[in-house]
Amino acid sequence: MLEQIGNIDWTNLKHAYGSAGDIPDDIRNLASPDEKVREGALYNLYGNIFHQGTRYEATPHAIPFLYELIENESVKDKHEIISLLVNLA
């Protein structure tokens, strides 16, 4: 899961607060077994790639990985990831 996430040059992409170098960790953390880690990652992603309804350069690069997460049986809180995707659309 998420094998291709490292193929994106995230540090040279921008989100609401500058470099998107933190986005891969937040996406990976959405698959954490720890609920607090998942909540923090979701909060960060909303703030960084969908800040106040604005989409950023990094946003479309994150979308395929969010879909990959919802397709994985072990990922919890898929409804939260789907809500993020709906907002990104």
VOMAR-103356 format. One record per residue (C-alpha): x negated, y, z; residue in three letters. Coordinates in steps of 0.001 Angstrom, whole numbers. Example, Ala and Ser with C-alpha at 12.3 -4.5 7.8 and 13.67 -1.06 7.14 Angstrom:
<recs>
<rec><x>-12300</x><y>-4500</y><z>7800</z><nutor>ALA</nutor></rec>
<rec><x>-13670</x><y>-1060</y><z>7140</z><nutor>SER</nutor></rec>
</recs>
This chain:
<recs>
<rec><x>0</x><y>0</y><z>0</z><nutor>MET</nutor></rec>
<rec><x>-1209</x><y>3498</y><z>-906</z><nutor>LEU</nutor></rec>
<rec><x>-4339</x><y>2119</y><z>-2601</z><nutor>GLU</nutor></rec>
<rec><x>-4384</x><y>4929</y><z>-5162</z><nutor>GLN</nutor></rec>
<rec><x>-3992</x><y>7829</y><z>-2721</z><nutor>ILE</nutor></rec>
<rec><x>-7754</x><y>8368</y><z>-2651</z><nutor>GLY</nutor></rec>
<rec><x>-7835</x><y>8894</y><z>-6416</z><nutor>ASN</nutor></rec>
<rec><x>-6262</x><y>12347</y><z>-6022</z><nutor>ILE</nutor></rec>
<rec><x>-8612</x><y>15274</y><z>-5376</z><nutor>ASP</nutor></rec>
<rec><x>-6476</x><y>16533</y><z>-2486</z><nutor>TRP</nutor></rec>
<rec><x>-9047</x><y>19015</y><z>-1186</z><nutor>THR</nutor></rec>
<rec><x>-8833</x><y>20978</y><z>-4428</z><nutor>ASN</nutor></rec>
<rec><x>-5027</x><y>21035</y><z>-4377</z><nutor>LEU</nutor></rec>
<rec><x>-3131</x><y>23638</y><z>-2361</z><nutor>LYS</nutor></rec>
<rec><x>-202</x><y>23473</y><z>9</z><nutor>HIS</nutor></rec>
<rec><x>1416</x><y>26107</y><z>2218</z><nutor>ALA</nutor></rec>
<rec><x>-1669</x><y>26552</y><z>4389</z><nutor>TYR</nutor></rec>
<rec><x>-4516</x><y>26063</y><z>1937</z><nutor>GLY</nutor></rec>
<rec><x>-6318</x><y>22853</y><z>1035</z><nutor>SER</nutor></rec>
<rec><x>-4156</x><y>19749</y><z>848</z><nutor>ALA</nutor></rec>
<rec><x>-6957</x><y>17550</y><z>2174</z><nutor>GLY</nutor></rec>
<rec><x>-4759</x><y>16596</y><z>5146</z><nutor>ASP</nutor></rec>
<rec><x>-1889</x><y>15241</y><z>3043</z><nutor>ILE</nutor></rec>
<rec><x>-3211</x><y>11664</y><z>2582</z><nutor>PRO</nutor></rec>
<rec><x>-3449</x><y>11134</y><z>6347</z><nutor>ASP</nutor></rec>
<rec><x>67</x><y>12470</y><z>6852</z><nutor>ASP</nutor></rec>
<rec><x>1414</x><y>10172</y><z>4150</z><nutor>ILE</nutor></rec>
<rec><x>-400</x><y>7183</y><z>5658</z><nutor>ARG</nutor></rec>
<rec><x>905</x><y>8124</y><z>9099</z><nutor>ASN</nutor></rec>
<rec><x>4483</x><y>7820</y><z>7843</z><nutor>LEU</nutor></rec>
<rec><x>3825</x><y>4072</y><z>7859</z><nutor>ALA</nutor></rec>
<rec><x>2558</x><y>4032</y><z>11450</z><nutor>SER</nutor></rec>
<rec><x>4226</x><y>1672</y><z>13918</z><nutor>PRO</nutor></rec>
<rec><x>4118</x><y>4557</y><z>16429</z><nutor>ASP</nutor></rec>
<rec><x>7278</x><y>6674</y><z>16257</z><nutor>GLU</nutor></rec>
<rec><x>5516</x><y>9826</y><z>17513</z><nutor>LYS</nutor></rec>
<rec><x>2850</x><y>9511</y><z>14817</z><nutor>VAL</nutor></rec>
<rec><x>5556</x><y>9135</y><z>12157</z><nutor>ARG</nutor></rec>
<rec><x>7445</x><y>12152</y><z>13504</z><nutor>GLU</nutor></rec>
<rec><x>4287</x><y>14273</y><z>13494</z><nutor>GLY</nutor></rec>
<rec><x>3449</x><y>13265</y><z>9949</z><nutor>ALA</nutor></rec>
<rec><x>6948</x><y>14076</y><z>8717</z><nutor>LEU</nutor></rec>
<rec><x>6844</x><y>17452</y><z>10459</z><nutor>TYR</nutor></rec>
<rec><x>3479</x><y>18215</y><z>8871</z><nutor>ASN</nutor></rec>
<rec><x>4647</x><y>17242</y><z>5400</z><nutor>LEU</nutor></rec>
<rec><x>7761</x><y>19389</y><z>5637</z><nutor>TYR</nutor></rec>
<rec><x>5596</x><y>22302</y><z>6759</z><nutor>GLY</nutor></rec>
<rec><x>2887</x><y>21800</y><z>4172</z><nutor>ASN</nutor></rec>
<rec><x>4471</x><y>20580</y><z>927</z><nutor>ILE</nutor></rec>
<rec><x>7988</x><y>21949</y><z>1454</z><nutor>PHE</nutor></rec>
<rec><x>7390</x><y>25026</y><z>3599</z><nutor>HIS</nutor></rec>
<rec><x>10606</x><y>27072</y><z>3866</z><nutor>GLN</nutor></rec>
<rec><x>11931</x><y>25435</y><z>715</z><nutor>GLY</nutor></rec>
<rec><x>8880</x><y>26208</y><z>-1401</z><nutor>THR</nutor></rec>
<rec><x>7049</x><y>23478</y><z>-3275</z><nutor>ARG</nutor></rec>
<rec><x>3300</x><y>23696</y><z>-3778</z><nutor>TYR</nutor></rec>
<rec><x>600</x><y>22430</y><z>-6110</z><nutor>GLU</nutor></rec>
<rec><x>108</x><y>19312</y><z>-3949</z><nutor>ALA</nutor></rec>
<rec><x>3818</x><y>18504</y><z>-3721</z><nutor>THR</nutor></rec>
<rec><x>4263</x><y>16532</y><z>-6966</z><nutor>PRO</nutor></rec>
<rec><x>1114</x><y>14530</y><z>-6212</z><nutor>HIS</nutor></rec>
<rec><x>2596</x><y>13350</y><z>-2905</z><nutor>ALA</nutor></rec>
<rec><x>5898</x><y>12144</y><z>-4362</z><nutor>ILE</nutor></rec>
<rec><x>4737</x><y>8813</y><z>-5872</z><nutor>PRO</nutor></rec>
<rec><x>3206</x><y>7816</y><z>-2533</z><nutor>PHE</nutor></rec>
<rec><x>6397</x><y>8652</y><z>-670</z><nutor>LEU</nutor></rec>
<rec><x>8272</x><y>6367</y><z>-3074</z><nutor>TYR</nutor></rec>
<rec><x>5681</x><y>3682</y><z>-2460</z><nutor>GLU</nutor></rec>
<rec><x>6370</x><y>3901</y><z>1267</z><nutor>LEU</nutor></rec>
<rec><x>10122</x><y>3485</y><z>905</z><nutor>ILE</nutor></rec>
<rec><x>9561</x><y>420</y><z>-1255</z><nutor>GLU</nutor></rec>
<rec><x>7490</x><y>-1269</y><z>1461</z><nutor>ASN</nutor></rec>
<rec><x>9475</x><y>-3497</y><z>3824</z><nutor>GLU</nutor></rec>
<rec><x>7265</x><y>-2787</y><z>6836</z><nutor>SER</nutor></rec>
<rec><x>7778</x><y>1002</y><z>6788</z><nutor>VAL</nutor></rec>
<rec><x>10218</x><y>2294</y><z>9402</z><nutor>LYS</nutor></rec>
<rec><x>12454</x><y>5382</y><z>9226</z><nutor>ASP</nutor></rec>
<rec><x>12777</x><y>5183</y><z>5462</z><nutor>LYS</nutor></rec>
<rec><x>15825</x><y>7428</y><z>5686</z><nutor>HIS</nutor></rec>
<rec><x>13516</x><y>10238</y><z>6865</z><nutor>GLU</nutor></rec>
<rec><x>11208</x><y>9777</y><z>3878</z><nutor>ILE</nutor></rec>
<rec><x>14212</x><y>9682</y><z>1545</z><nutor>ILE</nutor></rec>
<rec><x>15479</x><y>12948</y><z>3067</z><nutor>SER</nutor></rec>
<rec><x>12104</x><y>14534</y><z>2404</z><nutor>LEU</nutor></rec>
<rec><x>12223</x><y>13345</y><z>-1193</z><nutor>LEU</nutor></rec>
<rec><x>15734</x><y>14741</y><z>-1621</z><nutor>VAL</nutor></rec>
<rec><x>14543</x><y>18103</y><z>-317</z><nutor>ASN</nutor></rec>
<rec><x>11549</x><y>18030</y><z>-2656</z><nutor>LEU</nutor></rec>
<rec><x>13881</x><y>17421</y><z>-5593</z><nutor>ALA</nutor></rec>
</recs>
